[in-house]
Amino acid sequence: MSDVSVTVYTREDCHLCEEAIETIERVADDEGVAVALDLVDVDEDPDLREAYGERVPYVLLDGSPAFKYRVAEGQLREKLRKSA
């Protein structure tokens, strides 16, 4: 079984981003699901900064949009179970 790909579009000093990453890591650990976490700083790429603006964190699971701003723990558990 392969890891679930999780991409988080983030930026420095973003408390919502920090909360989202912590929730993803904790829930994945609780569920026993391995995740391949990729953190992308939108401020390092002008195109990403323009595309996402203040809409971070933005979370993709296996390449599909899953969450914006906050990660809902219950929904994440369901999505990880289905993806694992």
C-alpha positions in Angstrom: 0.0 0.0 0.0 1.4 3.4 -0.9 1.4 6.6 1.1 -1.5 9.0 0.7 -0.2 12.1 -1.1 -1.0 15.2 0.9 0.0 18.7 -0.5 -0.4 21.7 1.7 -0.1 25.1 0.1 1.1 27.3 2.9 3.2 30.4 3.8 5.5 31.5 6.7 3.9 32.7 9.9 0.5 31.2 9.0 -1.2 29.9 12.2 -4.0 28.2 10.2 -1.3 26.4 8.1 0.4 25.2 11.3 -2.9 24.0 12.7 -3.7 22.2 9.4 -0.4 20.4 9.2 -0.6 19.3 12.9 -4.1 18.0 12.3 -3.1 16.1 9.2 -0.1 14.5 11.0 -2.0 13.6 14.1 -5.1 12.2 12.3 -2.9 10.2 9.9 -1.0 8.8 12.9 -4.2 8.0 14.8 -5.6 6.2 11.7 -2.3 4.4 11.0 -2.3 5.9 7.5 1.1 6.8 6.0 1.1 10.1 4.3 3.6 11.7 2.0 3.3 15.3 3.1 4.5 18.0 0.7 4.5 21.6 2.0 4.5 24.3 -0.8 5.2 27.9 0.3 3.1 30.0 -2.1 5.3 33.0 -1.5 8.3 31.3 -3.2 6.5 31.3 -6.6 4.8 34.4 -8.0 2.3 32.3 -9.9 1.3 30.4 -6.8 1.1 33.6 -4.8 -1.2 35.0 -7.4 -3.3 31.8 -7.6 -3.7 31.3 -3.9 -3.3 34.7 -2.4 -4.6 34.6 1.1 -6.4 31.3 0.5 -4.0 29.2 2.6 -3.8 26.6 3.8 -5.1 24.8 0.8 -4.9 21.0 1.1 -4.9 18.4 -1.7 -5.3 14.7 -1.0 -4.0 12.5 -3.8 -4.0 15.6 -6.1 -7.7 16.5 -5.4 -8.8 19.6 -3.5 -9.8 18.6 0.1 -9.7 21.5 2.4 -9.3 25.3 2.5 -8.4 27.3 5.6 -9.2 24.6 8.1 -8.9 20.9 8.1 -12.0 19.2 9.5 -10.8 16.3 11.5 -13.8 14.0 10.9 -13.8 14.6 7.2 -10.0 14.0 7.0 -10.4 10.7 8.8 -13.0 9.6 6.3 -10.9 10.7 3.3 -7.7 9.0 4.6 -9.6 5.8 5.2 -10.9 5.8 1.7 -7.5 6.7 0.2 -5.4 4.2 2.2 
